[in-house]
């Protein structure tokens, strides 16, 4: 079974810094997303249909391109696709929004 959450970003919003507690697959559904992940020296511009695996616990920054964007985060059961923790805590699907320091 997979759990999928969708998010929307408006163009001009500051980049959102967040952290998830288990691995997930981010897939752009509309618009373009700029993404960078802690420990990865690359920045990525993702278009609709392009997936990106977010490693467990990595701090990630996302922002929308012109016109805004929508994306989905998918978590799946262990052993199928993206690995998940065996007993996720309540609200484990929710990215932890980080305060800019």
The first five atom37 places (N, CA, C, CB, O) and aatype in JSON, in Angstrom:
{
  "aatype": [20, 20, 20, 20, 20, 20, 20, 20, 20, 20, 20, 20, 20, 20, 20, 20, 20, 20, 20, 20, 20, 20, 20, 20, 20, 20, 20, 20, 20, 20, 20, 20, 20, 20, 20, 20, 20, 20, 20, 20, 20, 20, 20, 20, 20, 20, 20, 20, 20, 20, 20, 20, 20, 20, 20, 20, 20, 20, 20, 20, 20, 20, 20, 20, 20, 20, 20, 20, 20, 20, 20, 20, 20, 20, 20, 20, 20, 20, 20, 20, 20, 20, 20, 20, 20, 20, 20, 20, 20, 20, 20, 20, 20, 20, 20, 20, 20, 20, 20, 20, 20],
  "atom_mask": [
    [1, 1, 1, 1, 1],
    [1, 1, 1, 1, 1],
    [1, 1, 1, 1, 1],
    [1, 1, 1, 1, 1],
    [1, 1, 1, 1, 1],
    [1, 1, 1, 1, 1],
    [1, 1, 1, 1, 1],
    [1, 1, 1, 1, 1],
    [1, 1, 1, 1, 1],
    [1, 1, 1, 1, 1],
    [1, 1, 1, 1, 1],
    [1, 1, 1, 1, 1],
    [1, 1, 1, 1, 1],
    [1, 1, 1, 1, 1],
    [1, 1, 1, 1, 1],
    [1, 1, 1, 1, 1],
    [1, 1, 1, 1, 1],
    [1, 1, 1, 1, 1],
    [1, 1, 1, 1, 1],
    [1, 1, 1, 1, 1],
    [1, 1, 1, 1, 1],
    [1, 1, 1, 1, 1],
    [1, 1, 1, 1, 1],
    [1, 1, 1, 1, 1],
    [1, 1, 1, 1, 1],
    [1, 1, 1, 1, 1],
    [1, 1, 1, 1, 1],
    [1, 1, 1, 1, 1],
    [1, 1, 1, 1, 1],
    [1, 1, 1, 1, 1],
    [1, 1, 1, 1, 1],
    [1, 1, 1, 1, 1],
    [1, 1, 1, 1, 1],
    [1, 1, 1, 1, 1],
    [1, 1, 1, 1, 1],
    [1, 1, 1, 1, 1],
    [1, 1, 1, 1, 1],
    [1, 1, 1, 1, 1],
    [1, 1, 1, 1, 1],
    [1, 1, 1, 1, 1],
    [1, 1, 1, 1, 1],
    [1, 1, 1, 1, 1],
    [1, 1, 1, 1, 1],
    [1, 1, 1, 1, 1],
    [1, 1, 1, 1, 1],
    [1, 1, 1, 1, 1],
    [1, 1, 1, 1, 1],
    [1, 1, 1, 1, 1],
    [1, 1, 1, 1, 1],
    [1, 1, 1, 1, 1],
    [1, 1, 1, 1, 1],
    [1, 1, 1, 1, 1],
    [1, 1, 1, 1, 1],
    [1, 1, 1, 1, 1],
    [1, 1, 1, 1, 1],
    [1, 1, 1, 1, 1],
    [1, 1, 1, 1, 1],
    [1, 1, 1, 1, 1],
    [1, 1, 1, 1, 1],
    [1, 1, 1, 1, 1],
    [1, 1, 1, 1, 1],
    [1, 1, 1, 1, 1],
    [1, 1, 1, 1, 1],
    [1, 1, 1, 1, 1],
    [1, 1, 1, 1, 1],
    [1, 1, 1, 1, 1],
    [1, 1, 1, 1, 1],
    [1, 1, 1, 1, 1],
    [1, 1, 1, 1, 1],
    [1, 1, 1, 1, 1],
    [1, 1, 1, 1, 1],
    [1, 1, 1, 1, 1],
    [1, 1, 1, 1, 1],
    [1, 1, 1, 1, 1],
    [1, 1, 1, 1, 1],
    [1, 1, 1, 1, 1],
    [1, 1, 1, 1, 1],
    [1, 1, 1, 1, 1],
    [1, 1, 1, 1, 1],
    [1, 1, 1, 1, 1],
    [1, 1, 1, 1, 1],
    [1, 1, 1, 1, 1],
    [1, 1, 1, 1, 1],
    [1, 1, 1, 1, 1],
    [1, 1, 1, 1, 1],
    [1, 1, 1, 1, 1],
    [1, 1, 1, 1, 1],
    [1, 1, 1, 1, 1],
    [1, 1, 1, 1, 1],
    [1, 1, 1, 1, 1],
    [1, 1, 1, 1, 1],
    [1, 1, 1, 1, 1],
    [1, 1, 1, 1, 1],
    [1, 1, 1, 1, 1],
    [1, 1, 1, 1, 1],
    [1, 1, 1, 1, 1],
    [1, 1, 1, 1, 1],
    [1, 1, 1, 1, 1],
    [1, 1, 1, 1, 1],
    [1, 1, 1, 1, 1],
    [1, 1, 1, 1, 1]
  ],
  "atom_positions": [
    [[0.85, -1.17, 0.0], [0.0, 0.0, 0.0], [0.9, 1.23, 0.0], [-0.96, 0.0, 1.22], [1.95, 1.25, 0.64]],
    [[0.46, 2.26, -0.73], [1.2, 3.53, -0.75], [0.37, 4.62, -0.12], [1.58, 3.91, -2.19], [-0.86, 4.62, -0.2]],
    [[1.06, 5.54, 0.51], [0.43, 6.75, 1.03], [0.93, 7.9, 0.18], [0.76, 6.97, 2.57], [2.14, 8.05, 0.0]],
    [[0.02, 8.71, -0.36], [0.41, 9.82, -1.24], [-0.19, 11.11, -0.7], [-0.05, 9.57, -2.71], [-1.39, 11.17, -0.4]],
    [[0.64, 12.13, -0.58], [0.21, 13.46, -0.14], [0.57, 14.44, -1.24], [0.88, 13.87, 1.22], [1.63, 14.33, -1.86]],
    [[-0.32, 15.41, -1.49], [-0.04, 16.41, -2.52], [0.19, 17.78, -1.88], [-1.19, 16.48, -3.54], [-0.37, 18.1, -0.83]],
    [[1.02, 18.57, -2.55], [1.38, 19.9, -2.07], [1.33, 20.87, -3.24], [2.78, 19.9, -1.41], [1.55, 20.48, -4.38]],
    [[1.04, 22.14, -2.94], [1.04, 23.2, -3.94], [1.96, 24.31, -3.47], [-0.4, 23.73, -4.2], [1.98, 24.66, -2.29]],
    [[2.71, 24.86, -4.4], [3.59, 26.0, -4.12], [3.28, 27.1, -5.12], [5.11, 25.59, -4.2], [3.08, 26.83, -6.31]],
    [[3.23, 28.32, -4.65], [3.04, 29.47, -5.53], [4.39, 30.02, -5.95], [2.2, 30.57, -4.82], [5.36, 29.96, -5.19]],
    [[4.46, 30.55, -7.18], [5.68, 31.22, -7.62], [5.92, 32.43, -6.71], [5.58, 31.65, -9.13], [4.98, 33.15, -6.39]],
    [[7.14, 32.64, -6.32], [7.47, 33.77, -5.47], [7.5, 33.44, -3.99], [6.5, 34.87, -5.71], [8.02, 34.22, -3.19]],
    [[6.94, 32.29, -3.6], [7.07, 31.88, -2.19], [8.53, 31.58, -1.92], [6.16, 30.63, -1.87], [9.23, 31.07, -2.8]],
    [[9.01, 31.9, -0.73], [10.39, 31.52, -0.41], [10.55, 30.0, -0.48], [10.8, 32.05, 1.0], [9.59, 29.26, -0.27]],
    [[11.76, 29.55, -0.75], [12.02, 28.11, -0.76], [11.65, 27.53, 0.59], [13.51, 27.81, -1.11], [12.01, 28.08, 1.63]],
    [[10.95, 26.42, 0.57], [10.54, 25.75, 1.8], [11.61, 24.74, 2.18], [9.15, 25.06, 1.64], [11.99, 23.89, 1.37]],
    [[12.08, 24.82, 3.4], [13.06, 23.86, 3.91], [12.31, 22.87, 4.79], [14.22, 24.56, 4.72], [11.61, 23.27, 5.72]],
    [[12.44, 21.58, 4.49], [11.76, 20.59, 5.28], [12.54, 19.3, 5.34], [10.38, 20.34, 4.73], [13.51, 19.1, 4.6]],
    [[12.11, 18.44, 6.22], [12.79, 17.18, 6.44], [11.74, 16.09, 6.69], [13.78, 17.29, 7.64], [10.81, 16.29, 7.48]],
    [[11.89, 14.96, 6.03], [10.96, 13.86, 6.25], [11.65, 12.77, 7.06], [10.43, 13.3, 4.9], [12.87, 12.65, 7.02]],
    [[10.86, 11.98, 7.78], [11.47, 10.98, 8.65], [11.6, 9.61, 8.01], [10.68, 10.87, 9.9], [12.09, 8.68, 8.64]],
    [[11.18, 9.48, 6.75], [11.38, 8.23, 6.02], [11.49, 8.55, 4.53], [10.21, 7.22, 6.29], [11.02, 9.6, 4.09]],
    [[12.09, 7.67, 3.79], [12.3, 7.9, 2.37], [10.96, 8.09, 1.65], [13.07, 6.74, 1.74], [9.94, 7.53, 2.05]],
    [[10.98, 8.89, 0.59], [9.77, 9.15, -0.17], [10.13, 9.44, -1.63], [8.98, 10.33, 0.44], [11.27, 9.77, -1.95]],
    [[9.15, 9.31, -2.48], [9.29, 9.65, -3.88], [8.51, 10.94, -4.13], [8.8, 8.49, -4.82], [7.3, 10.98, -3.93]],
    [[9.2, 11.99, -4.56], [8.56, 13.25, -4.92], [8.37, 13.22, -6.43], [9.42, 14.5, -4.45], [9.31, 12.96, -7.18]],
    [[7.14, 13.49, -6.88], [6.85, 13.55, -8.31], [6.09, 14.83, -8.61], [6.04, 12.31, -8.78], [5.06, 15.11, -7.99]],
    [[6.6, 15.6, -9.55], [5.95, 16.85, -9.95], [4.71, 16.49, -10.77], [6.93, 17.76, -10.77], [4.77, 15.67, -11.68]],
    [[3.57, 17.12, -10.43], [2.34, 16.88, -11.17], [1.95, 18.06, -12.06], [1.21, 16.57, -10.21], [1.3, 17.87, -13.09]],
    [[2.34, 19.28, -11.68], [2.09, 20.48, -12.49], [3.2, 21.48, -12.25], [0.71, 21.11, -12.14], [3.74, 21.58, -11.15]],
    [[3.56, 22.22, -13.28], [4.57, 23.26, -13.16], [5.97, 22.7, -13.05], [4.28, 24.13, -11.95], [6.23, 21.57, -13.45]],
    [[6.86, 23.49, -12.49], [8.25, 23.07, -12.28], [8.63, 23.29, -10.83], [9.22, 23.84, -13.21], [8.17, 24.23, -10.19]],
    [[9.46, 22.39, -10.32], [9.96, 22.45, -8.95], [11.47, 22.56, -8.99], [9.51, 21.2, -8.12], [12.14, 21.82, -9.71]],
    [[12.01, 23.49, -8.2], [13.45, 23.53, -7.95], [13.65, 22.78, -6.65], [14.01, 25.02, -7.87], [12.92, 23.01, -5.68]],
    [[14.62, 21.89, -6.62], [14.86, 21.06, -5.45], [16.36, 20.92, -5.22], [14.21, 19.67, -5.62], [17.14, 20.76, -6.15]],
    [[16.74, 20.98, -3.97], [18.1, 20.64, -3.58], [18.02, 19.89, -2.26], [19.01, 21.93, -3.45], [17.16, 20.17, -1.43]],
    [[18.91, 18.92, -2.08], [18.89, 18.08, -0.88], [20.24, 18.15, -0.19], [18.53, 16.61, -1.24], [21.29, 18.18, -0.85]],
    [[20.21, 18.18, 1.11], [21.42, 18.19, 1.92], [22.3, 16.99, 1.54], [21.07, 18.15, 3.44], [21.82, 15.87, 1.41]],
    [[23.58, 17.25, 1.36], [24.52, 16.2, 1.01], [24.64, 15.93, -0.47], [24.14, 14.95, 1.69], [25.46, 15.12, -0.89]],
    [[23.82, 16.61, -1.28], [23.87, 16.46, -2.74], [24.32, 17.79, -3.31], [22.47, 16.02, -3.33], [23.68, 18.81, -3.07]],
    [[25.4, 17.8, -4.05], [25.96, 19.06, -4.56], [25.17, 19.62, -5.74], [27.4, 18.86, -4.97], [25.45, 20.74, -6.18]],
    [[24.2, 18.89, -6.26], [23.43, 19.33, -7.42], [22.13, 20.02, -7.0], [23.11, 18.15, -8.33], [21.58, 19.73, -5.93]],
    [[21.66, 20.92, -7.85], [20.31, 21.47, -7.77], [19.55, 20.85, -8.93], [20.31, 23.06, -7.84], [20.13, 20.54, -9.97]],
    [[18.24, 20.66, -8.75], [17.44, 20.0, -9.77], [16.23, 20.86, -10.12], [17.0, 18.61, -9.29], [15.58, 21.43, -9.24]],
    [[15.91, 20.93, -11.42], [14.66, 21.49, -11.91], [13.86, 20.32, -12.43], [14.88, 22.6, -13.02], [14.26, 19.68, -13.41]],
    [[12.75, 20.04, -11.79], [11.92, 18.89, -12.15], [10.65, 19.35, -12.85], [11.58, 18.06, -10.9], [10.02, 20.33, -12.43]],
    [[10.28, 18.65, -13.9], [9.07, 18.95, -14.68], [8.02, 17.89, -14.39], [9.39, 19.01, -16.21], [8.32, 16.86, -13.77]],
    [[6.77, 18.12, -14.82], [5.71, 17.15, -14.56], [6.1, 15.73, -14.99], [4.45, 17.56, -15.28], [6.62, 15.52, -16.09]],
    [[5.85, 14.79, -14.1], [6.16, 13.39, -14.35], [7.55, 12.97, -13.9], [6.02, 13.11, -15.78], [7.83, 11.78, -13.82]],
    [[8.42, 13.94, -13.61], [9.77, 13.59, -13.19], [9.81, 13.3, -11.69], [10.76, 14.73, -13.54], [9.41, 14.14, -10.88]],
    [[10.29, 12.1, -11.33], [10.36, 11.73, -9.91], [11.73, 12.05, -9.32], [10.04, 10.25, -9.74], [12.72, 12.19, -10.04]],
    [[11.78, 12.15, -8.01], [13.03, 12.34, -7.28], [12.9, 11.59, -5.96], [13.35, 13.87, -7.06], [11.95, 11.83, -5.21]],
    [[13.84, 10.71, -5.66], [13.82, 9.97, -4.4], [14.45, 10.84, -3.32], [14.56, 8.59, -4.53], [15.59, 11.27, -3.44]],
    [[13.69, 11.08, -2.26], [14.17, 11.83, -1.11], [14.64, 10.84, -0.06], [13.07, 12.78, -0.54], [13.86, 10.03, 0.42]],
    [[15.93, 10.9, 0.3], [16.42, 9.95, 1.3], [15.86, 10.23, 2.69], [17.94, 9.98, 1.35], [15.56, 11.37, 3.03]],
    [[15.73, 9.2, 3.46], [15.24, 9.32, 4.84], [16.07, 10.32, 5.63], [15.25, 7.96, 5.54], [17.3, 10.22, 5.66]],
    [[15.4, 11.27, 6.26], [16.06, 12.22, 7.15], [16.79, 13.37, 6.49], [16.99, 11.51, 7.99], [17.26, 14.27, 7.19]],
    [[16.91, 13.38, 5.16], [17.66, 14.45, 4.5], [16.87, 15.75, 4.53], [18.0, 14.06, 3.04], [15.66, 15.76, 4.3]],
    [[17.55, 16.84, 4.81], [16.94, 18.16, 4.73], [16.85, 18.53, 3.25], [17.76, 19.24, 5.54], [17.81, 18.38, 2.5]],
    [[15.68, 19.0, 2.84], [15.41, 19.29, 1.44], [14.79, 20.68, 1.31], [14.48, 18.22, 0.82], [14.01, 21.1, 2.16]],
    [[15.15, 21.38, 0.24], [14.56, 22.69, -0.05], [13.84, 22.58, -1.38], [15.65, 23.82, -0.09], [14.38, 22.04, -2.35]],
    [[12.61, 23.09, -1.43], [11.84, 23.08, -2.67], [11.23, 24.45, -2.91], [10.73, 22.0, -2.63], [10.9, 25.18, -1.97]],
    [[11.09, 24.79, -4.18], [10.49, 26.06, -4.58], [9.82, 25.84, -5.93], [11.56, 27.21, -4.65], [10.2, 24.94, -6.68]],
    [[8.83, 26.67, -6.23], [8.1, 26.56, -7.5], [8.71, 27.47, -8.56], [6.63, 26.9, -7.3], [9.23, 28.54, -8.26]],
    [[8.62, 27.01, -9.8], [9.0, 27.84, -10.93], [7.87, 28.81, -11.24], [9.34, 26.97, -12.16], [6.9, 28.91, -10.49]],
    [[7.99, 29.52, -12.36], [6.94, 30.47, -12.76], [5.61, 29.74, -12.91], [7.32, 31.19, -14.08], [5.56, 28.64, -13.45]],
    [[4.57, 30.37, -12.45], [3.25, 29.77, -12.56], [2.89, 28.82, -11.43], [3.17, 29.03, -13.84], [1.79, 28.26, -11.42]],
    [[3.78, 28.65, -10.47], [3.5, 27.76, -9.35], [3.72, 26.3, -9.73], [2.08, 27.96, -8.87], [4.1, 25.99, -10.85]],
    [[3.48, 25.42, -8.77], [3.7, 24.0, -9.01], [2.92, 23.16, -8.01], [5.2, 23.66, -8.94], [2.56, 23.61, -6.93]],
    [[2.68, 21.93, -8.42], [2.08, 20.93, -7.54], [2.98, 19.7, -7.59], [0.61, 20.59, -7.96], [3.56, 19.38, -8.63]],
    [[3.08, 19.01, -6.45], [3.84, 17.78, -6.43], [3.25, 16.82, -5.41], [5.33, 18.05, -6.13], [2.51, 17.22, -4.51]],
    [[3.6, 15.56, -5.58], [3.11, 14.52, -4.67], [4.31, 13.87, -3.99], [2.27, 13.45, -5.44], [5.37, 13.7, -4.59]],
    [[4.12, 13.52, -2.72], [5.09, 12.7, -1.98], [4.45, 11.35, -1.77], [5.5, 13.37, -0.6], [3.34, 11.26, -1.24]],
    [[5.13, 10.29, -2.18], [4.59, 8.94, -2.03], [5.5, 8.13, -1.12], [4.44, 8.25, -3.41], [6.72, 8.11, -1.29]],
    [[4.89, 7.48, -0.17], [5.57, 6.58, 0.75], [4.97, 5.2, 0.51], [5.42, 7.03, 2.26], [3.76, 5.07, 0.38]],
    [[5.8, 4.17, 0.43], [5.24, 2.84, 0.2], [5.7, 1.89, 1.29], [5.65, 2.32, -1.18], [6.61, 2.19, 2.07]],
    [[5.06, 0.76, 1.33], [5.41, -0.27, 2.3], [6.83, -0.77, 2.03], [4.41, -1.45, 2.24], [7.3, -0.75, 0.89]],
    [[7.51, -1.21, 3.08], [8.87, -1.74, 2.94], [8.86, -2.88, 1.92], [9.42, -2.24, 4.31], [7.95, -3.7, 1.89]],
    [[9.9, -2.89, 1.09], [10.02, -3.95, 0.11], [9.38, -3.62, -1.23], [9.42, -5.19, 0.64], [9.55, -4.39, -2.18]],
    [[8.66, -2.52, -1.34], [8.02, -2.14, -2.6], [8.34, -0.69, -2.89], [6.49, -2.36, -2.55], [7.85, 0.2, -2.21]],
    [[9.15, -0.45, -3.9], [9.47, 0.93, -4.27], [10.34, 1.59, -3.23], [8.2, 1.74, -4.48], [11.41, 1.09, -2.89]],
    [[9.89, 2.7, -2.73], [10.63, 3.45, -1.72], [10.42, 2.8, -0.37], [10.2, 4.94, -1.7], [9.29, 2.54, 0.02]],
    [[11.49, 2.53, 0.33], [11.38, 1.87, 1.64], [10.8, 2.82, 2.67], [12.75, 1.37, 2.11], [11.04, 4.02, 2.63]],
    [[10.04, 2.28, 3.58], [9.45, 3.05, 4.67], [9.84, 2.4, 5.98], [7.9, 3.13, 4.53], [10.22, 1.23, 6.02]],
    [[9.77, 3.16, 7.06], [10.06, 2.58, 8.36], [8.99, 1.56, 8.7], [10.15, 3.68, 9.46], [7.86, 1.66, 8.22]],
    [[9.33, 0.57, 9.52], [8.4, -0.52, 9.77], [7.21, -0.1, 10.62], [9.11, -1.64, 10.45], [6.11, -0.64, 10.44]],
    [[7.38, 0.84, 11.52], [6.27, 1.29, 12.37], [6.3, 2.8, 12.46], [6.35, 0.65, 13.78], [6.74, 3.35, 13.47]],
    [[5.82, 3.5, 11.42], [5.88, 4.96, 11.44], [5.03, 5.54, 12.55], [5.45, 5.52, 10.11], [3.95, 5.04, 12.86]],
    [[5.54, 6.59, 13.14], [4.78, 7.3, 14.17], [3.64, 8.05, 13.52], [5.69, 8.27, 14.97], [3.67, 8.29, 12.31]],
    [[2.66, 8.43, 14.29], [1.57, 9.23, 13.77], [2.15, 10.49, 13.13], [0.54, 9.59, 14.89], [3.11, 11.06, 13.65]],
    [[1.58, 10.9, 12.02], [2.01, 12.08, 11.27], [3.38, 11.89, 10.64], [2.03, 13.29, 12.16], [3.99, 12.88, 10.24]],
    [[3.9, 10.68, 10.54], [5.23, 10.48, 9.99], [5.31, 10.89, 8.52], [5.66, 9.04, 10.14], [6.41, 11.14, 8.01]],
    [[4.18, 10.97, 7.84], [4.17, 11.35, 6.44], [4.47, 12.83, 6.24], [2.84, 11.02, 5.82], [4.94, 13.22, 5.17]],
    [[4.23, 13.64, 7.25], [4.3, 15.08, 7.1], [5.74, 15.59, 7.11], [3.5, 15.76, 8.19], [6.48, 15.31, 8.06]],
    [[6.15, 16.33, 6.09], [7.47, 16.94, 6.16], [7.56, 17.85, 7.37], [7.77, 17.73, 4.88], [6.58, 18.51, 7.73]],
    [[8.7, 17.88, 7.99], [8.91, 18.78, 9.11], [9.44, 20.08, 8.53], [9.88, 18.16, 10.17], [10.56, 20.12, 8.02]],
    [[8.66, 21.15, 8.62], [9.07, 22.43, 8.09], [10.09, 23.02, 9.03], [7.86, 23.39, 7.91], [9.88, 23.06, 10.24]],
    [[11.19, 23.45, 8.49], [12.29, 23.97, 9.28], [12.31, 25.49, 9.24], [13.63, 23.41, 8.79], [12.02, 26.09, 8.2]],
    [[12.62, 26.09, 10.34], [12.76, 27.55, 10.39], [14.1, 27.92, 9.76], [12.67, 28.09, 11.85], [15.12, 27.31, 10.05]],
    [[14.09, 28.92, 8.9], [15.34, 29.4, 8.31], [16.17, 30.02, 9.41], [15.08, 30.42, 7.16], [15.7, 30.87, 10.16]],
    [[17.41, 29.59, 9.51], [18.28, 30.1, 10.57], [19.3, 31.05, 10.01], [18.98, 28.97, 11.3], [20.12, 31.59, 10.75]]
  ]
}
